[in-house]
C-alpha cells in the first residue's frame, strides 16, 4: 500500500525544490552597475559578470547572478531602479558599481554620496549585503574634486559596514592593452582582472557558513 504513496511524496518534494528558490538553497547576487559591468564594447560571454557566473559554478557555490547594469548609468538612475530590482529578485548580495559616470560628468560629490548611501540603506533594509565598488576619476578634473570623489567610497564603507573594493580598475586603467581606445572602458583581456579585483571582497560573503551566520 505504501509503495504508491512514497513516490508521490518524492515527486512533490522534488517539485517544491525546483520551483521554490528558498527551499532549493539558491541565492541571488544582483549586480547594479554601469558600462564597466554591462560589458561595453566586448562580447557578452567575455565580460566579468559572465566570468563570475562561471567561477561560481566551478566552485559549486549555489548563487545565481542577475546583471542589472546599464551603460551610462548614474547613481541617480540606479537609485530609481533599485527598489523594483530588490522586490523582483530578492537578492542576498547587491554589488553596487556606480558613480563613475557621475564623476565624469562633474556631478557634486555630496549628491553622489547621498545616492550611494540611499542604495546601501535600501539594500540592507531588504536583508541583503551591499558590496560597494570604488572608482576614481582622471586627475584633469582637478585635485580637489578627484580627492573628494575618491574619498566618498571608503567613507560610505565605514559608515554602513559595507565591504569595499577600493578601486575597480586597479592594475588596468594605466595599462594600454587593457583599455579600449576611448581610454575609459576595459578590453576583453582586462575582464579577468576586474573579477580578480572584486573576488577577494565578494568571496567571503558567498560561503555557506557566512550565509548561515547572517540569516
C-alpha positions as CSV (number, residue, x, y, z in Angstrom):
1,X,0.0,0.0,0.0
2,X,2.8,2.4,1.0
3,X,4.7,1.8,-2.2
4,X,2.4,4.1,-4.1
5,X,2.5,6.9,-1.6
6,X,6.2,7.3,-1.2
7,X,6.9,8.0,-4.9
8,X,4.2,10.6,-4.9
9,X,5.6,12.3,-1.9
10,X,9.1,12.2,-3.5
11,X,7.7,13.8,-6.7
12,X,6.0,16.6,-4.7
13,X,9.2,17.3,-2.7
14,X,11.2,17.4,-6.0
15,X,8.7,19.8,-7.4
16,X,8.9,22.1,-4.4
17,X,12.7,22.1,-4.5
18,X,12.7,23.1,-8.2
19,X,10.0,25.8,-8.0
20,X,10.8,27.4,-4.7
21,X,14.3,29.0,-4.6
22,X,14.3,29.4,-0.9
23,X,13.9,25.6,-0.4
24,X,16.4,24.8,-3.2
25,X,19.0,26.9,-1.4
26,X,20.0,29.0,-4.4
27,X,20.5,32.7,-3.7
28,X,20.7,35.7,-6.0
29,X,23.6,38.1,-6.4
30,X,22.5,41.3,-8.1
31,X,25.0,43.5,-10.0
32,X,23.9,47.1,-10.3
33,X,26.4,48.9,-12.4
34,X,27.3,50.9,-15.4
35,X,29.2,50.1,-18.7
36,X,32.0,48.5,-16.7
37,X,29.6,45.8,-15.6
38,X,27.4,45.8,-18.7
39,X,30.4,44.7,-20.8
40,X,30.5,47.7,-23.1
41,X,32.4,47.1,-26.4
42,X,33.2,43.4,-25.7
43,X,31.4,40.1,-26.4
44,X,29.0,39.3,-23.6
45,X,30.5,35.9,-22.9
46,X,33.8,37.6,-22.1
47,X,32.5,40.2,-19.7
48,X,33.5,39.9,-16.0
49,X,29.9,39.2,-14.8
50,X,29.8,36.2,-17.1
51,X,33.2,35.1,-15.8
52,X,31.7,35.4,-12.3
53,X,28.9,33.0,-13.2
54,X,31.5,30.6,-14.5
55,X,33.6,30.9,-11.3
56,X,30.6,30.3,-9.0
57,X,29.7,27.2,-11.0
58,X,33.3,26.0,-10.9
59,X,33.4,26.4,-7.2
60,X,30.0,24.9,-6.7
61,X,28.6,27.9,-5.0
62,X,24.9,27.9,-5.2
63,X,24.3,31.5,-6.4
64,X,22.6,32.9,-9.5
65,X,23.7,36.2,-10.9
66,X,21.4,38.9,-12.2
67,X,23.1,41.6,-14.1
68,X,21.1,44.8,-14.0
69,X,23.9,47.0,-15.3
70,X,23.3,49.7,-18.0
71,X,25.9,51.6,-19.9
72,X,25.8,55.2,-19.0
73,X,24.0,54.6,-15.7
74,X,24.4,57.1,-12.9
75,X,23.8,56.8,-9.2
76,X,20.5,58.7,-9.6
77,X,19.3,56.1,-12.2
78,X,20.5,53.2,-10.1
79,X,18.7,54.6,-7.1
80,X,15.4,54.8,-9.1
81,X,15.7,51.3,-10.3
82,X,16.9,49.6,-7.2
83,X,13.6,49.2,-5.2
84,X,12.0,47.4,-8.1
85,X,15.0,45.1,-8.5
86,X,15.1,44.3,-4.8
87,X,11.4,43.4,-4.9
88,X,11.7,41.3,-8.1
89,X,14.8,39.3,-7.4
90,X,15.1,39.3,-3.5
91,X,18.9,39.2,-3.7
92,X,21.2,38.1,-0.9
93,X,24.0,40.3,-2.2
94,X,23.9,43.5,-4.2
95,X,27.1,44.7,-5.9
96,X,26.9,48.5,-6.4
97,X,29.2,49.5,-9.1
98,X,28.1,53.1,-9.8
99,X,29.5,56.6,-9.5
100,X,32.0,56.7,-12.4
101,X,29.6,58.4,-14.8
102,X,28.6,60.9,-12.2
103,X,32.2,61.8,-11.7
104,X,33.0,62.1,-15.4
105,X,30.1,64.5,-15.7
106,X,31.2,66.6,-12.8
107,X,28.3,65.9,-10.5
108,X,28.7,67.2,-6.9
109,X,30.4,64.6,-4.7
110,X,27.9,65.1,-2.0
111,X,25.0,64.2,-4.3
112,X,26.8,61.1,-5.5
113,X,27.4,60.1,-1.9
114,X,23.8,60.7,-0.9
115,X,22.6,58.5,-3.8
116,X,25.0,55.7,-3.0
117,X,24.1,55.9,0.7
118,X,20.5,55.5,0.0
119,X,21.2,52.5,-2.2
120,X,23.1,50.9,0.6
121,X,20.3,51.6,3.0
122,X,17.7,50.1,0.7
123,X,19.8,47.0,0.2
124,X,20.4,46.5,3.9
125,X,16.8,47.1,4.7
126,X,15.9,44.4,2.3
127,X,18.1,41.9,4.2
128,X,20.9,41.8,1.6
129,X,24.6,42.6,1.9
130,X,25.7,45.6,-0.1
131,X,29.2,45.4,-1.7
132,X,30.5,48.9,-2.8
133,X,32.8,49.1,-5.8
134,X,35.0,52.1,-5.6
135,X,36.1,54.2,-8.5
136,X,38.5,57.1,-9.3
137,X,38.4,59.7,-12.0
138,X,41.2,61.2,-14.1
139,X,43.4,64.0,-12.5
140,X,42.4,66.5,-15.1
141,X,39.2,67.2,-13.1
142,X,41.3,69.0,-10.5
143,X,42.9,67.7,-7.3
144,X,40.1,68.9,-5.0
145,X,37.3,67.2,-7.0
146,X,39.2,64.0,-7.6
147,X,40.1,63.7,-4.0
148,X,36.5,64.4,-2.8
149,X,35.2,61.8,-5.3
150,X,37.7,59.1,-4.3
151,X,37.1,59.6,-0.5
152,X,33.4,59.1,-0.6
153,X,33.6,55.4,-1.2
154,X,35.7,54.4,1.9
155,X,33.6,56.8,4.0
156,X,30.4,55.1,2.9
157,X,32.0,51.7,3.5
158,X,32.9,52.7,7.1
159,X,29.5,54.3,7.8
160,X,27.5,51.3,6.7
161,X,29.9,48.5,7.3
162,X,29.7,47.6,3.6
163,X,32.5,45.6,2.1
164,X,34.5,47.8,-0.3
165,X,36.5,47.2,-3.5
166,X,38.9,50.1,-3.2
167,X,39.4,50.8,-7.0
168,X,37.7,48.6,-9.6
169,X,40.2,49.5,-12.3
170,X,43.3,48.9,-10.2
171,X,46.1,47.5,-12.4
172,X,44.0,48.1,-15.5
173,X,43.5,51.8,-16.2
174,X,47.2,52.5,-16.7
175,X,47.9,49.5,-19.0
176,X,47.1,50.4,-22.6
177,X,46.5,46.8,-23.8
178,X,43.8,46.5,-21.1
179,X,41.9,49.6,-22.1
180,X,39.8,50.3,-25.2
181,X,40.6,53.2,-27.5
182,X,38.4,55.6,-25.6
183,X,40.6,55.2,-22.5
184,X,37.6,54.6,-20.3
185,X,36.4,51.0,-20.9
186,X,38.4,47.9,-20.2
187,X,39.1,45.4,-23.0
188,X,38.1,41.8,-23.1
189,X,41.6,41.0,-21.9
190,X,41.0,43.0,-18.8
191,X,37.8,41.3,-17.7
192,X,39.5,38.5,-15.6
193,X,41.4,41.2,-13.8
194,X,38.2,43.1,-13.0
195,X,36.8,39.9,-11.5
196,X,40.0,39.3,-9.5
197,X,39.8,42.8,-8.1
198,X,36.3,42.1,-6.8
199,X,36.7,38.5,-5.8
200,X,38.6,38.9,-2.5
201,X,35.9,41.1,-1.2
202,X,33.0,39.1,-2.6
203,X,34.1,35.6,-1.9
204,X,33.8,35.6,1.9
205,X,30.1,36.6,1.6
206,X,29.4,33.6,-0.7
207,X,30.3,30.8,1.7
208,X,27.5,28.8,3.2
209,X,29.0,29.4,6.7
210,X,28.7,33.2,6.2
211,X,25.2,33.0,4.9
212,X,24.1,30.8,7.8
213,X,25.5,33.3,10.3
214,X,23.9,36.3,8.6
215,X,20.4,34.8,8.2
